[in-house]
Amino acid sequence: MAEVRHHKAAEEPSREHPQIELGLNAAIVMVREQQPYILVARSGAEEAGTWDALPFGPFAPRAHRTLEIGLREWVKRQTGIELGYVEQLYTFGDRGRHEEPGGGHMLSVGYLALTRGGAEELMGSHWSPWYAYLPWEDWRSGKPAILTDEIEPRLKAWAAKTPAPGEPARPLRRAERLKIGFGIGGVWDEEKVLERYELLYEAGLIEEARRDGRAAANQWSDLPELGRPMAFDHRRILATAMGRLRGKLKYRPVVFELLPPEFTLYDLQKTVEAISGTLLHKQNFRRLVEKGGLVEATGNVSTETGGRPAKLYGFRREVVLERPAPGLRVKAGRG
């Protein structure tokens, strides 16, 4: 699924009048069998090779009254999915993020969308585990080995080097940024997904930096694949979506957009863990849910657990009227 670009042969962009195009990207998230998935498709774009891409389409103001309407129409046309929950993330427009044939410049408006999934015909798209792209973000089995063995030693070596001439001055030193982003010498914050991706890109440690011609990537001769690369700046958009969703869990009941109408408390906990990338204490989590008044028993039970029947619950919608931030303020634990 290629990023569509329209260029008039007779009109060459110039420095004074650059050609600007507006695209719409959707990070569509689903949780199934305790794993979070992202909807992707092969980009098909020459400069992107065959890397995975997020669903994408250009904004056509004459056809789409709003950006969100345009996004929904493109996703429906390309994947067959009718989007439910949609939230605008950010506008991505950094120059040099990817090849720009013809000299045009692409602005991408990224969106986070949540779905329960179903039996839709995906029309060439497919669900892919989102931790395949950002494997250092999944701490459910302890600290990922890719951090200890591959990422942290290289980031420390990068932080110890003197910044290259002409590199933009930053208020924080490299080592301080590693402490904040990766918790090196500090504490890991699961919400800082984008900050971590940006550090890896700046240090030249991921394939997108090499593909985009970043000088920092030339210093690494033995670099393993640190997560599956994506077309254009789509992995950056995915990192933004992951961080936003992790933060949103704590003050909005968005997790219920990923669950069926009836669910067990076990299902709810495992869905939160899948998104946050951390394990939670069972009893503490259940006390938090009960205290928050987020769910109510439906009177039905599930026998799928293999043990004694488990109570089924539903989202108690009245909670959004009772307090301003009805989320799950879970505290991530680290082993």
FILO-65455 format. One record per residue (C-alpha): residue in one letter; x, y, z. Coordinates in Angstrom, 2 decimals, padded with zeros to 5 digits. Example, Ala and Ser with C-alpha at 12.3 -4.5 7.8 and 13.67 -1.06 7.14 Angstrom:
BEGIN
SITE  A  012.30  -004.50  007.80
SITE  S  013.67  -001.06  007.14
end
This chain:
BEGIN
SITE  M  000.00  000.00  000.00
SITE  A  002.02  002.94  -001.26
SITE  E  002.00  006.49  -000.05
SITE  V  000.29  008.24  -002.94
SITE  R  002.10  011.23  -004.39
SITE  H  000.77  013.52  -007.13
SITE  H  003.30  015.50  -009.11
SITE  K  002.57  017.66  -012.14
SITE  A  005.31  017.19  -014.72
SITE  A  005.24  020.86  -015.67
SITE  E  005.55  022.12  -012.10
SITE  E  008.87  021.57  -010.38
SITE  P  008.87  022.53  -006.66
SITE  S  011.30  025.25  -005.64
SITE  R  012.77  026.50  -002.41
SITE  E  010.42  029.45  -002.48
SITE  H  007.32  027.40  -003.30
SITE  P  007.85  023.83  -002.07
SITE  Q  005.29  021.22  -002.98
SITE  I  003.50  020.15  000.19
SITE  E  001.30  017.08  000.31
SITE  L  -000.91  015.99  003.18
SITE  G  -001.26  012.32  004.04
SITE  L  -003.35  010.46  006.61
SITE  N  -001.88  007.50  008.51
SITE  A  -003.68  005.17  010.91
SITE  A  -002.07  003.07  013.66
SITE  I  -004.94  000.60  014.13
SITE  V  -004.56  -001.49  017.30
SITE  M  -006.20  -004.75  018.31
SITE  V  -005.48  -007.15  021.20
SITE  R  -005.97  -010.85  020.61
SITE  E  -004.88  -013.76  022.81
SITE  Q  -003.04  -011.38  025.14
SITE  Q  -000.97  -009.86  022.34
SITE  P  -001.31  -006.36  020.80
SITE  Y  -001.40  -006.19  017.01
SITE  I  -001.09  -003.39  014.48
SITE  L  -002.70  -003.46  011.04
SITE  V  -000.09  -003.23  008.28
SITE  A  000.32  -003.77  004.57
SITE  R  003.24  -003.98  002.21
SITE  S  003.95  -000.45  001.07
SITE  G  004.75  -001.26  -002.54
SITE  A  006.60  002.07  -002.84
SITE  E  009.92  001.84  -004.64
SITE  E  011.85  003.83  -002.04
SITE  A  010.27  001.85  000.80
SITE  G  011.08  -001.57  -000.64
SITE  T  008.74  -004.21  000.73
SITE  W  008.66  -002.99  004.33
SITE  D  005.43  -002.93  006.26
SITE  A  003.41  000.28  006.15
SITE  L  000.49  001.66  008.08
SITE  P  -002.78  002.17  006.18
SITE  F  -002.38  005.45  004.35
SITE  G  -004.10  007.78  001.96
SITE  P  -003.84  011.40  000.83
SITE  F  -006.23  014.01  002.17
SITE  A  -008.52  015.24  -000.62
SITE  P  -010.28  018.39  000.65
SITE  R  -012.85  018.35  -002.13
SITE  A  -013.84  014.78  -001.30
SITE  H  -013.31  014.78  002.48
SITE  R  -014.99  017.41  004.63
SITE  T  -012.64  016.68  007.55
SITE  L  -009.33  014.90  008.05
SITE  E  -010.99  012.19  010.14
SITE  I  -013.62  011.51  007.48
SITE  G  -010.83  011.16  004.95
SITE  L  -008.97  008.75  007.23
SITE  R  -012.02  006.59  007.81
SITE  E  -012.73  006.43  004.09
SITE  W  -009.17  005.43  003.23
SITE  V  -009.04  002.74  005.92
SITE  K  -012.39  001.32  004.81
SITE  R  -011.27  001.29  001.18
SITE  Q  -007.86  -000.24  001.86
SITE  T  -008.60  -002.69  004.67
SITE  G  -012.37  -003.21  004.81
SITE  I  -012.47  -002.11  008.46
SITE  E  -015.03  000.37  009.79
SITE  L  -013.13  002.32  012.43
SITE  G  -014.66  003.01  015.82
SITE  Y  -012.47  004.92  018.29
SITE  V  -010.15  007.34  016.46
SITE  E  -007.83  009.96  017.94
SITE  Q  -005.47  012.32  016.15
SITE  L  -001.88  011.95  017.34
SITE  Y  000.45  014.43  015.71
SITE  T  001.52  015.91  012.40
SITE  F  004.77  014.39  011.17
SITE  G  006.70  016.55  008.72
SITE  D  010.42  016.48  009.49
SITE  R  012.49  017.02  006.37
SITE  G  014.76  014.12  005.49
SITE  R  012.67  011.47  007.21
SITE  H  012.40  009.56  003.94
SITE  E  013.09  009.87  000.24
SITE  E  011.08  012.64  -001.38
SITE  P  011.02  012.06  -005.15
SITE  G  010.57  015.17  -007.23
SITE  G  011.44  017.45  -004.33
SITE  G  007.97  017.47  -002.78
SITE  H  007.49  017.33  000.97
SITE  M  005.04  015.08  002.76
SITE  L  003.18  016.03  005.92
SITE  S  001.56  013.03  007.58
SITE  V  -001.26  013.38  010.09
SITE  G  -001.07  010.32  012.32
SITE  Y  -004.05  008.75  014.06
SITE  L  -004.54  006.14  016.75
SITE  A  -007.50  003.83  016.16
SITE  L  -008.73  001.00  018.39
SITE  T  -010.76  -002.01  017.31
SITE  R  -011.91  -005.31  018.73
SITE  G  -011.17  -007.01  015.43
SITE  G  -013.47  -009.43  013.73
SITE  A  -013.91  -011.50  010.62
SITE  E  -013.40  -008.65  008.17
SITE  E  -011.80  -009.33  004.81
SITE  L  -008.62  -007.28  005.15
SITE  M  -008.05  -006.87  001.42
SITE  G  -004.29  -007.48  001.45
SITE  S  -003.56  -006.02  004.87
SITE  H  -002.71  -008.19  007.86
SITE  W  -002.36  -008.00  011.63
SITE  S  001.22  -007.98  012.88
SITE  P  002.46  -008.02  016.54
SITE  W  003.40  -004.46  017.40
SITE  Y  006.31  -005.61  019.56
SITE  A  007.90  -007.01  016.39
SITE  Y  008.65  -003.39  015.48
SITE  L  009.58  -002.14  018.98
SITE  P  010.73  -005.30  020.84
SITE  W  012.48  -003.38  023.63
SITE  E  009.07  -002.15  024.82
SITE  D  007.79  -005.55  026.04
SITE  W  008.83  -006.17  029.66
SITE  R  006.23  -008.81  030.50
SITE  S  008.92  -011.51  030.70
SITE  G  011.44  -009.24  032.39
SITE  K  013.91  -006.81  030.89
SITE  P  014.24  -007.61  027.17
SITE  A  017.59  -009.14  026.23
SITE  I  017.82  -006.83  023.22
SITE  L  018.20  -003.92  025.63
SITE  T  020.95  -005.49  027.71
SITE  D  022.86  -007.17  024.88
SITE  E  022.46  -004.81  021.94
SITE  I  020.92  -001.42  022.61
SITE  E  022.32  -000.19  025.91
SITE  P  026.04  -000.86  025.16
SITE  R  025.77  000.99  021.84
SITE  L  023.81  003.88  023.32
SITE  K  026.40  004.28  026.07
SITE  A  029.18  004.32  023.48
SITE  W  027.25  006.92  021.47
SITE  A  026.63  009.06  024.55
SITE  A  030.36  009.08  025.38
SITE  K  031.27  010.58  021.99
SITE  T  031.57  014.28  021.32
SITE  P  028.64  015.52  019.20
SITE  A  029.57  016.11  015.58
SITE  P  030.11  019.71  014.37
SITE  G  026.86  021.28  013.32
SITE  E  024.72  018.95  015.45
SITE  P  021.88  020.94  017.04
SITE  A  022.58  021.99  020.62
SITE  R  020.29  020.39  023.18
SITE  P  019.53  021.44  026.77
SITE  L  020.31  017.93  028.02
SITE  R  023.49  015.94  027.47
SITE  R  023.25  012.59  025.71
SITE  A  023.75  010.62  028.95
SITE  E  020.94  012.60  030.59
SITE  R  018.61  011.84  027.70
SITE  L  019.41  008.13  027.98
SITE  K  018.56  008.25  031.66
SITE  I  015.19  009.84  030.91
SITE  G  014.34  007.79  027.84
SITE  F  015.82  004.36  028.49
SITE  G  016.14  004.50  032.26
SITE  I  019.93  003.98  032.01
SITE  G  020.96  005.01  035.50
SITE  G  017.35  005.85  036.27
SITE  V  013.83  004.41  035.99
SITE  W  012.13  003.03  032.87
SITE  D  008.99  004.97  031.96
SITE  E  006.73  002.88  029.73
SITE  E  005.12  005.97  028.20
SITE  K  008.36  007.34  026.68
SITE  V  008.12  005.14  023.59
SITE  L  008.64  007.94  021.08
SITE  E  011.59  009.38  023.01
SITE  R  013.30  005.98  022.88
SITE  Y  012.67  005.58  019.17
SITE  E  014.01  009.09  018.48
SITE  L  017.19  008.35  020.44
SITE  L  017.77  005.15  018.48
SITE  Y  017.21  007.04  015.22
SITE  E  019.52  009.89  016.21
SITE  A  022.24  007.43  017.26
SITE  G  021.91  005.67  013.89
SITE  L  020.98  002.36  015.49
SITE  I  017.91  001.50  013.43
SITE  E  017.48  000.70  009.77
SITE  E  015.39  003.79  009.03
SITE  A  018.37  006.00  009.97
SITE  R  020.61  004.09  007.58
SITE  R  017.97  004.19  004.84
SITE  D  017.47  007.94  005.31
SITE  G  021.20  008.58  004.91
SITE  R  021.90  009.66  008.50
SITE  A  025.65  010.03  009.07
SITE  A  025.35  008.48  012.56
SITE  A  024.37  005.15  011.00
SITE  N  027.74  004.84  009.26
SITE  Q  029.61  004.33  012.53
SITE  W  028.02  000.93  013.18
SITE  S  029.41  -001.99  011.16
SITE  D  027.96  -004.87  013.17
SITE  L  024.46  -003.58  013.78
SITE  P  021.79  -006.30  014.23
SITE  E  018.18  -005.70  013.28
SITE  L  016.66  -003.80  016.19
SITE  G  013.01  -004.49  015.51
SITE  R  011.33  -004.77  012.14
SITE  P  011.71  -001.55  010.10
SITE  M  008.72  000.13  008.49
SITE  A  008.17  002.23  005.39
SITE  F  008.84  005.97  005.51
SITE  D  008.42  007.31  009.10
SITE  H  005.67  004.84  009.98
SITE  R  007.59  003.25  012.86
SITE  R  007.88  006.71  014.38
SITE  I  004.11  007.09  014.07
SITE  L  003.65  003.66  015.66
SITE  A  005.91  004.66  018.56
SITE  T  003.82  007.80  019.06
SITE  A  000.61  005.75  019.06
SITE  M  002.00  003.25  021.56
SITE  G  003.12  005.95  023.97
SITE  R  -000.18  007.81  023.66
SITE  L  -002.23  004.68  024.31
SITE  R  -000.14  003.69  027.32
SITE  G  -000.63  007.11  028.83
SITE  K  -004.32  007.20  027.93
SITE  L  -005.01  003.99  029.84
SITE  K  -004.39  005.88  033.07
SITE  Y  -006.98  008.61  032.67
SITE  R  -009.51  007.44  030.05
SITE  P  -011.42  004.13  029.76
SITE  V  -010.01  003.44  026.28
SITE  V  -009.05  -000.13  027.17
SITE  F  -012.71  -001.11  026.84
SITE  E  -012.55  -000.25  023.13
SITE  L  -010.28  -003.29  022.80
SITE  L  -012.46  -005.70  024.77
SITE  P  -015.74  -007.42  023.87
SITE  P  -018.93  -006.18  025.60
SITE  E  -018.51  -008.91  028.24
SITE  F  -015.14  -009.92  029.67
SITE  T  -013.52  -011.42  032.74
SITE  L  -011.28  -009.41  035.07
SITE  Y  -008.47  -011.67  033.88
SITE  D  -009.14  -010.57  030.29
SITE  L  -009.11  -006.93  031.37
SITE  Q  -005.80  -007.30  033.23
SITE  K  -004.10  -009.15  030.38
SITE  T  -005.24  -006.51  027.90
SITE  V  -003.79  -003.72  030.06
SITE  E  -000.56  -005.70  030.43
SITE  A  -000.36  -006.30  026.68
SITE  I  -000.58  -002.58  025.94
SITE  S  001.62  -001.36  028.80
SITE  G  004.24  -004.07  028.27
SITE  T  004.43  -004.89  031.97
SITE  L  002.97  -007.41  034.41
SITE  L  000.57  -006.27  037.13
SITE  H  -000.14  -007.68  040.58
SITE  K  -003.45  -009.53  040.31
SITE  Q  -005.01  -008.53  043.62
SITE  N  -003.80  -004.93  043.45
SITE  F  -005.20  -004.62  039.94
SITE  R  -008.60  -005.98  040.95
SITE  R  -008.80  -003.65  043.93
SITE  L  -007.99  -000.76  041.61
SITE  V  -010.74  -001.78  039.18
SITE  E  -013.34  -002.23  041.92
SITE  K  -012.40  001.03  043.66
SITE  G  -012.61  002.91  040.38
SITE  G  -016.10  001.65  039.60
SITE  L  -015.13  001.05  036.00
SITE  V  -016.94  -002.26  035.56
SITE  E  -020.10  -003.99  036.69
SITE  A  -021.04  -007.65  036.78
SITE  T  -023.38  -008.72  033.99
SITE  G  -024.71  -011.79  035.79
SITE  N  -023.17  -014.12  033.22
SITE  V  -020.16  -016.40  033.59
SITE  S  -017.44  -017.75  031.32
SITE  T  -016.42  -021.42  031.28
SITE  E  -013.52  -020.91  028.87
SITE  T  -010.95  -020.66  031.66
SITE  G  -010.89  -024.42  032.20
SITE  G  -011.46  -024.03  035.93
SITE  R  -014.50  -022.88  037.80
SITE  P  -016.71  -020.40  035.92
SITE  A  -015.47  -016.81  035.96
SITE  K  -017.77  -013.83  036.35
SITE  L  -018.30  -011.68  033.29
SITE  Y  -018.23  -007.90  033.53
SITE  G  -019.05  -004.96  031.33
SITE  F  -017.87  -001.37  031.19
SITE  R  -019.94  000.85  033.50
SITE  R  -020.50  003.86  031.29
SITE  E  -021.80  006.08  034.10
SITE  V  -018.23  006.38  035.40
SITE  V  -017.36  008.98  032.73
SITE  L  -019.97  011.29  034.29
SITE  E  -018.81  010.70  037.85
SITE  R  -015.18  011.81  037.66
SITE  P  -012.94  013.63  035.19
SITE  A  -010.26  010.95  034.68
SITE  P  -011.85  007.49  034.81
SITE  G  -008.82  005.44  033.84
SITE  L  -006.70  002.64  035.26
SITE  R  -003.84  004.28  037.10
SITE  V  -001.81  001.12  037.20
SITE  K  001.75  001.21  038.47
SITE  A  004.14  -000.67  036.22
SITE  G  006.34  -003.15  038.05
SITE  R  009.79  -004.20  036.96
SITE  G  011.45  -007.43  037.93
end
